Amino acid sequence: MLSRLQAGQRARWIWRRASARYPRLAAMRRRLGAAAVKSAAVVGPGRRRSAGGVDLEGGGVNAANILWIFCVARSGSTWLAEMMGEMDGHKVWKEPRVGHLFGEFYANTPKEKTRSANFIMGEPTRDGWISAIRNFVLTGARHTFPFLGPENYLVVKEPGGGVGAPFLMEALPESRMILLVRDPRDVVASSLDATKKDSWQNWGSGGRSLSDERPEAVARRSAKKYLRNMENARRAYDAHKGPKAVVLYEDLRADTLGTMQRLYSTLGIEVDPDELARAVEKHAWESIPEDMKGQGKFYRKASPGGWREDLTAKQAKIVEEITAPVMGEFYPLEAG
């Protein structure tokens, strides 16, 4: 007879196989989830409620219990967030893209314009729009997670959101920050695989793939994107005075339970050790069915250093040269 954990695992992978084969199922699930959030109304006696029915006073998501995961895509953020989401009182906000929203908008604005008070994020009015970002995030979180109490934790998974991390951490200085770092060469190798014609990101699209036709150009673009996101996220990390931790993907793979224990200890959050061990076991690479892993699939390799088999010497050199500042800090023995 299957244990509850085994039954849950089986159901989880049945769903993921179906979602991978039939993308419309995943879209339907997202629509159902959106409908559930929209219809939720959590209002205590005597409290004012917003137009959407969510209590925005004295309850809901607590800014001090928001845990940001800043990284780039293909860095293991799904894995990390899923393990954290198993902890009692934790919920995961999957890629709200709020860092991208404010960061990309600001980055794409001419520098001279950012000095003007007429620009909505102009330096003369910084206090105002930083406060507005705070309200925007908290209101969005409380509408999205109306059942989450102030004692609970909200894990915000923001791959690619590092570009806006300085604004978010300035707006929510009491929140906690995780800087998740992975070797940029492995990141680019994974991105190249994900965007090939018959890979999981392009499955069923029938379109052309730049990764197949001009892989060096894609490697260069991905490396530049990596550098901008990680430099901004690092700047936010250095400036942040609240609880924070750096997690290397390679450490997470080598000693998952130990790394998770150190992460929670550094962030000042007590978790049940047995519950954490179960979460690590449930989401271990070895627990993923073999037919769900491999080239062209979301769960590809999970092998630090696998870039040596995936990138050409030219592609590796492109990545190393562009991401040298990150390589030099986190992978000094690998830096050229």
N, C-alpha and C positions, 0 to 999 in steps of 0.2 A: 504494500500500500504506500502511495506517495505521501511524503511529509508535506506540511503546509508550505514550507520553503520550496520544495521540489515542484509542487503543483503550481505555485506562483511563478516560478522560473519557466515552467513549460508554457503556461498561458502567455507570459511576457514574450517569449520568442515566437509563439504561434502568431501573435499580433504583429510583431516586427517583420516576420517573413511576409505576411499578407500585405503590410504597408509598403514594403520594398517592391513587391510584385504589382500592387495596385495602388498607385499614389493617391487616387481619389478617396480611398479609405481614410488615409491620414488627413486629407482636407476635410472630410466629413467629421472626423473626430474633433478637429480644431473648431469647426463651426458649432458643434454641440457644446464644446467647452465654453465658447464665447457666449452662447445662449444661456448657459447655466450661470455664468458670472453676471450677465446683464440682468437676470431675473432675481439675483440674490439681494436680500435686504436685511442688514444686520443693524438694528437700531435698538439701543437700550432705552428704558423708561426715562422720559424727561429729557432726552438728548435731541439736539437738532440734527436733521438728516439732510444730506445733499439731494440734488435733483435725481441722482441715480440710486438713492436709497441707502447709501453707505455712510456710516457714522464717521465723521471727520474730526470729532472732538473727544478727547479723553480716552481713546481706544484705537484699535487697529494696529497697523504696522508701526513698530518702534524704530526710529532712525538708528538708535544705538545697536539694534539687533539686525541690521542689514549687513550682510557679508558679500562684498563685491569680489567676483573673480574676473580679473582683467588679464587678457592674453590675446593671442591671435588664433584664428581657426586652425584646426588640426593640431592642437596642443594638448589634448586630453581633457578639455574642460567638461565635455559631456560625462566622461567617466568620473571625474572629481565631483561634479555637481550631483550625479546620481548617488554616489556613496554618501554625500552629505545629506541628501534628501531623505535617506533612510533613517536618519536620526530623529528621535522623538522631538516633536515641536518644531521641526524644520520643514520649510516649503521651498521649492526652487522656482524662480522666475526665469524662464528659458528665453534668453536673448530678446529682451525688450528693446534693444538697439538704441537706448537713450544716449549712450556715449557716442555712438555714430551720429545720432541726430544733432547734437550740439557741437561735437568735435569736428565733424566734416563740414558743417555749415560755417563754423568759424575759420577752419583751415582754408576753405575755398574763397574766403573774403579777402580782398586786397588789404595788405597791412595798413596802408594809409587810412582806409575806411574804418578800421577797428579803433582808431584814435578819436573818432568823431562821436559826439553824443547823439547824433541822428541815427547812427547804426544801432540796431536793437541790442547788440552785445558790445557796444562801444565802451572803451576803458573808462570814460568819465562817469558812466552809470553802472559800473561793475557791481556795486553792492546791491543795486536793485535787481539786476537780472540773475545774479547768483542766488538771491533769495527766491526769485521766481522759479529757478531750476529746482530748488529744494521743494517748494510747494508742488511743482509739477510731478516730481518723482514720488513724493509721499502720497499725493492724491491718486496718482495712477496705481501705485502699489495697493492702496486701501480699496480701490475699486476692483482691482484684479484679484485680490485675496481678502474678500470681505469677512471671512471667518478666522483670519489670523489675528491672534491677540498680541498685546504689547510684550508679553513674556516670551513669545515665539520668535524664531529666527527665519529670516528671508534670505536665501542664497540667490544672488543675482549673477547669472551666467552671462558674461558680456564679451564673447570672442570678437575681436575687431573693435571693441568699445574703448580700447586704451587711448585712442585719439582724443576722446573727451574726458578721460579720467581726471585730469587736473581740475576741471570744472565741477565734476560730480563730488570729488572728495573735499573740495573747498565748500561746496554747498551742504554737504553732510559730514562734517568733521568728526562726529561721534561714531560714525559707522566704521566697520572693520574691512580691511582690504587684503586680498590675496593676489599676489603677482605670480602668475603661473608662467613659467619659462620652459621652452623646449628648443633644442638645437635647431637653428633656422634651416639648416640643410635637410633635416628630416621633415620639417614643416613644408618646405617647398616641394620635396619629393612626394609627400602625401597629397599636396594640393594639385600637383601635376597629374597624379593618378586619378584624383577625384573628378577632374574636369576633362578627361579624355572622352571620346565620342560615346563609348559603350559603358562608361563608368556610372556610378550611382547618382552623381549630380546631374548627369545628362541622359539618364536612362529613359528611353522612349521618346526623346526629343527629335531624333532624326536629323539634327542639325550638324553643322561642321564644328570642329573643335580646334581652337588655337593651340591647345596643348599638344595636339598631334602634328599640327602643321608648322608651328613656330615655338617649340619648347623653350628655347633660350630667351625669347621675348617674354614668355610667361614667367620663367624663373626670375628674370630681372624685375618684372612688375611685382611679383609676389614678395621678393626680397625687400623692395622699397616699401611696400605696404607693411611688412613685418617690422622694419626699422622704425618707421614713423609711429606705429602703434606702441611698440615696446619702449621707445624713448619717451613718449608722452606718459605712458603708464609708469615708467620708472621715475619720472619727474614728480608725478602725483604721489608715488610711494615715498620718495625722499621727503616731500613736504608734509605728508600726513603725520599728525601727532597721535592719532588713535591707534588701537591694536592693528597690527599688520604682520604679514608673513610672506616670505618668498618660498615658492615650491618649485623645484625643478622636476620636470616630467621624468627625467632619468632616475631621480631618487624615488619617485612614486612607483616606478616600475620595479626598481631593485628591492625596495622594502616598503610595500604599500601600507601595511598596518603601522609600522614604526613612524613613517612619514605623516600619516593621518593623526596619530597620537601627538606628535610634536606640533602639528598644525593647530589642533584644537587647544593645546596647552599654551602656545604662543598667543592665540587669539583670546585667551582667558575664558574659554567656554568649557564647562564640565559636561562630559558625555559618558554614558554607560559603556565601559570597556567591552562587555560582551556584545552589546548592540553594535558597536563599531566593528568588532571582529566579524560579526555576521554580515554587515554591509560590505566589508572588504571581500569576503568570500563570495557573496552574491554577485558582485560586479567584477570579479576577477576575469582576466583574459581567458583563463582556462575554463571558465563557466560559459563562455560564448560558444554556441554550437558551431562545429567546423564549417557547415555549409553557409554560415553567415560571415565568415572571415575570408580574407584574401584580396588579391588584386582586383581593383574595380569595385570594391565593396566598402561600406562605411567603416566597418571594422577591418582594417587592412593588415597591419603588421605588428604594431606595438613593440617594435624592436629598435631601441636606441642604436644609432649608427647604421641603420638599414639604408641610409642614403648612399652608402658606398656601392650598393648593388643597383640603385635606381637612377642616380645622376651620372651624367658624363663628367669627365674631368673639367670640361669647359663650363658646364652648368654649375658644378660645385664651386669653381673659382669665382663665378659671377656672384653667387650668394655670399661667399666668404668676404669678398671685397666690399659689397654693399653693407653687409651687417657686421662689419668689423667692430664697431663700438660695443655691440651686445656680445659678440663672440669673445672679445677681449676681457669682458667683465665676468661672464658666466662660464665660458669654456676656454680659459686661457691656454690650456695645453693643446687645444685644437686650433687656436688662432694662428694664422700664418705669420 
